[in-house]
Amino acid sequence: MFRRLPDPDTPTVTLSVDGRSIEARAGDSVAAALLAAGIVTCRTTPVGEAPRAPYCMMGVCFDCLVEIDGMASRQACLVRVRDGMRIDTQHGKRQAAP
Amino acid sequence: MAPTREHDVAVIGGGLVGAAIAWGLARLGERVAVLDEGDVAFRASRGNFALVWVQSKGLGLAPYAAWTKRSSDGWAGFADMLHDETGLDVAFQRPGGLHLCLSESELAARHGYLMRLHNQPDMVSYPHEMLERRAVEALLPEIGPEVAGASFCPLDGHCNSLRLLRALHTGMQRHGATYLANHIVERIDPEAGGFRLATSGGAVRAGKLVLAAGIGNARLAPMVGLSVPVRPQRGQIIATERVQPFLNHPITTIRQTDEGSILIGDSVEEAGFDDTVGLGVVATMAERAVRMLPLLGRLNVVRSWAALRVMTQDGFPIYDQSERCPGAFVATCHSGVTLAANHALVFAPMLRDAALPAELAPFSAKRFDVPAAA
């Protein structure tokens, strides 16, 4: 869906998404890394369970919520990737307990 | 030309009190008009906490406890009727509710309060108990270390009050009621066979009328010889993101909605008509909620709001018929959710018959009158 602009000097980092490894570029937001890896559905809604994708990419729409390193409902567009980061997509309502 | 309409009853106010009464009257075959204000209204019915609550109500007026219990007992059937008529599930549940105490002294104070309540003469009897921490833990394993105990009442429950408002409006219109938005009542004139209401949307005529306009009743009541001393009392609510169901019992100040949100609420503030949210109060509410249920600290807050309760000076409802203008009634309370079943299924038939029985006499606003010197 998305293609990166050429940027050969940026180092690569590795994340896990739902247990699968993907590569991203240092400086990517989690949302950008997901989209670049072709992962478009980052969650389903809590009541209707409709699929949702990152949309505004600037912290406003709250559609890109994912679990990051065990913390649920974080805005993927506002968190930068880090090597070894664990991302889990969310399905329906999150758990209140850890 | 402003339209003129003929109705058996004009209900002034389209919130939970007015809509419940209007639905109750319409299903009895009365021709009902509901006059609502519009977006300028304070609309307590859109900002409430949605408990259907029994425990702790009625200290100082035992008949209020009986009236509340009666509505609570009628609620399941009421919800079923609404569902059958409209297809809308108002998500009524009655799992029993808890009032959590965060110290031994809070627990002792709660116990004393409930003893005074239940020791009143003519107090209705219903099951309720004080629970030690261990018993609370069995019901709510997530409680924090400071919780000393709780009072528990199996009659307490909750619902989806926004859907309740929608179901009442849908239901009353199916029964032929006319909903008139943006009809602010400016003047009420008794005339032969009823009343003429001058409104911002034109004149409306009706045989009887019910003031169910919340805080607006204070302004409207003198037009028909009634006195309804009510004031706004602010309450604030915090809503979190939706989470998997875990809170199996509503707590006085915390409940999980049918769709998963956690609501934290029930502040009590004298702030006049100011319905803005104040960070200080919201922060205190959140802090107490996290002490009760520490896992709430992990949840994202998605919004908070304030709304204005409709409060009398003793906190109890007012139901009255005007002596100067028979056929003019008032119904006002701050528990439009809890009492909705009574308003629809008990109070509406009284209005149709144009007589309030002795059972409702304790709720007359005459209780506020200073007795005349002998």
Chai-1 contact restraints between the chains, C-beta under 6 A:
chainA,res_idxA,chainB,res_idxB,connection_type,confidence,min_distance_angstrom,max_distance_angstrom,comment,restraint_id
A,P46,B,R242,contact,1.0,0.0,6.0,A-B,restraint_1
A,P46,B,G260,contact,1.0,0.0,6.0,A-B,restraint_2
A,V47,B,E259,contact,1.0,0.0,6.0,A-B,restraint_3
A,S73,B,E241,contact,1.0,0.0,6.0,A-B,restraint_4
A,S73,B,N300,contact,1.0,0.0,6.0,A-B,restraint_5
A,K93,B,R242,contact,1.0,0.0,6.0,A-B,restraint_6
A,K93,B,V243,contact,1.0,0.0,6.0,A-B,restraint_7
A,K93,B,Q244,contact,1.0,0.0,6.0,A-B,restraint_8
A,K93,B,G260,contact,1.0,0.0,6.0,A-B,restraint_9
A,R94,B,V243,contact,1.0,0.0,6.0,A-B,restraint_10
A,Q95,B,Q244,contact,1.0,0.0,6.0,A-B,restraint_11
A,A96,B,V243,contact,1.0,0.0,6.0,A-B,restraint_12
A,A96,B,F246,contact,1.0,0.0,6.0,A-B,restraint_13
A,A96,B,L295,contact,1.0,0.0,6.0,A-B,restraint_14
A,A97,B,L295,contact,1.0,0.0,6.0,A-B,restraint_15
